[in-house]
Amino acid sequence: MKPVYVIADNIFSPIGPDTATNLQGVIDGVSGIRQITDESLSSSPFYASAFQKFPDLFPDKKNTCFETLCIASITNALQHTAI
């Protein structure tokens, strides 16, 4: 049996949930950096690249936020393959 290799990519960032959206955002000059004013993180406002809430990605709470973002990114990447 010959090995099978799948090449796919996906960028899931504060700019967007897929590579095409991120590329267009960069072309359009969109930044994922914003002012964070959440006092549970810091008593002073600061600038960082942070995800907004994605309520449609967390319907069941079975996975952590990180796991859910990984699953969403991998799912998107695999949609561009014949698998």
N, C-alpha and C positions, 0 to 999 in steps of 0.2 A: 504494500500500500504506500502510495506517495504522500508526503506531507502536504497539507493544504495551508496556505497563508491567506489571511484576510487583512487587507489594508483599508482602514477607515479612520476618520478623525471626527472629533467634535470638541468645540470649545464652549463650555458653560461658564459664563462669567457674569458679573453685574451688568454688563452691557447687553447680554442676551443669552438665550438658551441653546444657541446653535452656532456653528461656524459662520454660516452665511450672514446671520444677524450681526455677529461680532465684526466681521470684515466690513460690512456696510457701515456699522457704527464708527469704526476707525476711519474709514474714508470720509464720513460726514463730520468727523471731529468730535464724536461723542466720547466722554470720559466715564469710566466706571468709578472714579474717585468723587466722593461727595462729603459734605460736612456731616459728622455723626454727633448727635446731641443727646444720646441715650445716657442718662445719668447712672444707670446700672453698670455701664462700662467705664465711665470717667465723669468726674465732676465738672470738667472743662470740655467744651466742644473740641473736636479734632477732625482731621481729614483722613479718610481711608477708603479703600475699595471694599465695599461691603454689599452683600446680597440683600435685595429687598425680600419681603416675604413672598413665598410662592404657595399660597394655600391649596391650589389644585395639585401640587406635588406631594402633599402630606395628608392624604385623606385617612389613612389607617393608623398612623403613629407606630407601626410595627418596627420601622427602621429609624435610625438616627437621621438628622438633617444631612450629614455628610454621606451616609449610605444612600439616601434617597437621591441626592444630587448625582452621585456616581451612577446609580441605576438609570436615571433619566438621561445622562450623558451617553452611557454605553448603549442604551436603547436607541437613541438618536443616531449614533454612529453605525450601528448594525442595520438600521433601516436603509442605508446606502449600499448594502451588500446583497448578495443573492442568498444569504443564509436565512 
